[in-house]
Amino acid sequence: MAVHLNFINRSNDTNNARIVIFQKNAARNTGEIPIAWRVIDYCGVGDNHPFTFPLSMTVAVSDDQGGYTPQIEAMHGASYHAALMPSGITLLPSGQASSNREIQVFNFLQKGVIDASVYKDGRLLALRTRLGPNQEAAFAFKPSIWIGTASQVTQGEVLHPSVLSEVSTELSLQGIASADIVMTGGGPGENAPPFAFSMQNIVTA
């Protein structure tokens, strides 16, 4: 299952503004900065860029040597743990999480730190770094995306706080099967209106 989205540039911008899309981790006691899940480049005025937002997610862990476990399907309300097996570090399901809102990842290694990563559509969505033994990472996501313009962003990397301070548009995808995301505003001069993003042609699920 996925939401089918179509970004349309109806702005007055001629500078090929870079569009960043991300989600925020809503789990308790998290301090990590969001990841640029998807970046849209060179979508000129009048152009469109279709993409999908899968409802499913995957999770993986990596060690301090740069090795990654295979991604496995992750669901809210489920927990997973990293354990040392004869073949190396393995990520395994652990049953129910302590909160049905969260995806929880535990480091069950006796020594060594791990990073826990959540992916959507094969792209990095969220990251919790340097989990020590018996430490936990928690992830929770609302059915919504944040979208805005930014000049210095790279897909899959942590967003700079200055970028986050400029992105103020949250679009709910709850109950939506497909929609257009239309960007307006922008243009030359100090009096140009700010960029704005709205959903149009919404088809409900």
C-alpha positions as CSV (number, residue, x, y, z in Angstrom):
1,M,0.0,0.0,0.0
2,A,1.2,3.5,-0.9
3,V,0.1,7.0,-1.3
4,H,0.7,8.2,-4.9
5,L,1.8,11.9,-4.9
6,N,2.6,14.3,-7.7
7,F,4.6,17.4,-7.0
8,I,3.7,20.3,-9.3
9,N,5.7,23.5,-9.6
10,R,3.3,26.4,-10.2
11,S,5.5,28.9,-8.5
12,N,7.2,32.0,-10.0
13,D,10.6,30.7,-9.2
14,T,13.2,30.6,-11.9
15,N,16.1,29.5,-9.8
16,N,15.1,25.8,-9.7
17,A,14.5,25.7,-5.9
18,R,15.4,22.4,-4.3
19,I,12.5,20.7,-2.5
20,V,13.0,18.7,0.6
21,I,10.5,16.2,2.0
22,F,10.9,14.5,5.4
23,Q,9.1,13.1,8.4
24,K,9.7,13.9,12.1
25,N,10.2,11.2,14.7
26,A,7.4,11.7,17.2
27,A,8.6,9.0,19.7
28,R,9.2,10.1,23.3
29,N,12.6,11.2,24.4
30,T,14.1,11.6,21.0
31,G,16.6,14.3,20.2
32,E,17.8,13.4,16.7
33,I,17.4,15.8,13.8
34,P,15.2,14.7,10.8
35,I,16.7,13.2,7.7
36,A,16.1,14.5,4.2
37,W,14.0,11.6,3.0
38,R,13.5,12.8,-0.5
39,V,15.0,15.8,-2.4
40,I,13.5,17.0,-5.7
41,D,15.9,18.9,-7.9
42,Y,15.5,20.7,-11.2
43,C,11.7,20.7,-11.3
44,G,11.1,23.8,-13.3
45,V,8.1,26.0,-13.4
46,G,5.2,24.0,-14.9
47,D,7.0,20.7,-14.4
48,N,5.8,17.9,-12.2
49,H,7.6,15.1,-10.2
50,P,5.5,12.0,-9.3
51,F,6.6,9.8,-6.4
52,T,5.1,7.3,-3.9
53,F,4.9,7.4,-0.2
54,P,4.7,3.7,1.0
55,L,2.8,3.0,4.2
56,S,5.3,0.3,5.0
57,M,8.8,0.8,6.5
58,T,11.9,-1.3,7.0
59,V,14.6,-1.2,9.7
60,A,18.2,-2.2,9.9
61,V,21.2,-1.7,12.2
62,S,24.9,-1.0,11.5
63,D,28.0,-1.5,13.5
64,D,31.0,0.8,14.1
65,Q,32.9,-1.0,11.4
66,G,30.4,0.0,8.7
67,G,28.6,-3.3,8.3
68,Y,24.8,-3.2,7.8
69,T,22.2,-5.9,8.6
70,P,19.6,-6.7,5.9
71,Q,16.5,-4.5,6.1
72,I,13.4,-6.2,7.6
73,E,9.9,-4.9,7.7
74,A,9.1,-2.7,10.6
75,M,5.7,-1.9,12.1
76,H,4.5,0.5,14.8
77,G,3.9,-1.5,17.9
78,A,6.8,-4.0,17.2
79,S,10.2,-4.3,18.7
80,Y,13.5,-5.6,17.3
81,H,16.9,-6.3,18.7
82,A,20.5,-6.6,17.5
83,A,22.2,-9.8,18.7
84,L,25.6,-11.4,17.9
85,M,25.2,-14.6,16.0
86,P,27.9,-17.0,14.6
87,S,27.5,-15.2,11.2
88,G,27.8,-11.7,12.8
89,I,25.4,-9.1,14.1
90,T,21.8,-9.9,13.2
91,L,18.6,-7.9,13.6
92,L,15.7,-10.0,14.9
93,P,12.0,-9.4,15.8
94,S,11.4,-9.2,19.6
95,G,7.6,-9.2,19.7
96,Q,5.5,-6.3,20.9
97,A,6.9,-2.9,21.8
98,S,6.1,-1.2,25.1
99,S,4.1,1.4,23.1
100,N,1.9,0.5,20.1
101,R,2.8,3.9,18.6
102,E,6.5,3.1,18.3
103,I,9.1,1.0,16.5
104,Q,11.7,0.0,19.1
105,V,15.2,-1.2,18.4
106,F,17.4,-2.6,21.2
107,N,21.1,-3.2,21.3
108,F,21.5,-6.7,22.9
109,L,25.2,-6.9,22.2
110,Q,27.5,-7.3,25.2
111,K,29.8,-4.7,23.8
112,G,29.9,-2.3,20.9
113,V,27.6,0.5,19.7
114,I,25.2,0.3,16.8
115,D,23.2,2.8,14.7
116,A,19.5,2.1,14.1
117,S,18.0,3.2,10.7
118,V,14.4,3.3,9.4
119,Y,13.8,3.3,5.7
120,K,10.8,4.2,3.5
121,D,10.7,3.4,-0.2
122,G,14.3,2.3,0.2
123,R,15.4,5.7,1.3
124,L,16.7,6.6,4.8
125,L,13.9,8.2,6.8
126,A,15.3,8.3,10.4
127,L,18.4,7.5,12.2
128,R,19.5,7.0,15.8
129,T,23.2,6.8,16.3
130,R,25.6,5.2,18.8
131,L,23.3,2.9,20.8
132,G,25.3,1.2,23.5
133,P,24.6,-2.2,25.0
134,N,21.0,-2.4,26.5
135,Q,20.1,1.0,25.0
136,E,17.0,1.5,22.9
137,A,16.0,3.6,19.9
138,A,12.3,4.5,19.5
139,F,10.7,5.7,16.3
140,A,7.1,6.9,15.7
141,F,5.7,8.7,12.7
142,K,2.5,10.5,12.0
143,P,0.8,9.9,8.6
144,S,2.1,13.2,7.3
145,I,5.1,14.7,5.6
146,W,6.9,18.0,5.9
147,I,7.8,19.9,2.7
148,G,9.7,23.0,1.9
149,T,12.5,24.6,-0.1
150,A,16.2,24.5,0.9
151,S,19.4,25.2,-0.9
152,Q,21.9,23.1,1.1
153,V,20.3,19.7,1.5
154,T,21.4,16.2,0.5
155,Q,19.0,13.3,0.3
156,G,19.7,10.8,3.1
157,E,21.6,13.2,5.3
158,V,20.7,15.0,8.5
159,L,18.9,18.3,8.0
160,H,20.6,21.5,9.3
161,P,18.6,23.3,12.0
162,S,18.4,26.4,9.8
163,V,16.6,24.3,7.2
164,L,14.1,23.0,9.8
165,S,13.4,26.5,11.0
166,E,12.3,27.5,7.5
167,V,10.1,24.5,6.7
168,S,6.7,25.0,8.2
169,T,4.3,23.1,6.0
170,E,3.0,19.7,7.2
171,L,0.7,17.8,4.9
172,S,-1.5,15.1,6.3
173,L,-1.7,11.9,4.2
174,Q,-4.3,10.2,6.5
175,G,-6.9,8.4,4.4
176,I,-5.5,9.6,1.1
177,A,-4.8,7.4,-1.9
178,S,-3.4,10.0,-4.2
179,A,-3.0,13.8,-4.5
180,D,-1.1,16.6,-6.2
181,I,1.2,18.7,-4.1
182,V,1.2,22.2,-5.7
183,M,3.9,24.7,-5.0
184,T,3.1,28.4,-5.5
185,G,4.7,31.7,-4.6
186,G,8.3,32.7,-5.0
187,G,9.8,34.9,-7.7
188,P,12.3,37.7,-8.0
189,G,12.6,40.7,-5.7
190,E,12.1,41.3,-1.9
191,N,8.4,41.6,-2.3
192,A,7.9,38.1,-3.8
193,P,5.4,36.0,-1.8
194,P,6.8,33.1,0.2
195,F,6.6,29.6,-1.3
196,A,3.4,27.8,-0.3
197,F,2.4,24.1,-0.7
198,S,-1.1,22.8,-0.9
199,M,-2.8,19.5,-1.7
200,Q,-5.1,19.3,-4.7
201,N,-7.0,16.7,-6.6
202,I,-7.2,14.5,-3.5
203,V,-8.5,10.9,-3.9
204,T,-9.4,9.2,-0.7
205,A,-8.4,5.7,0.1
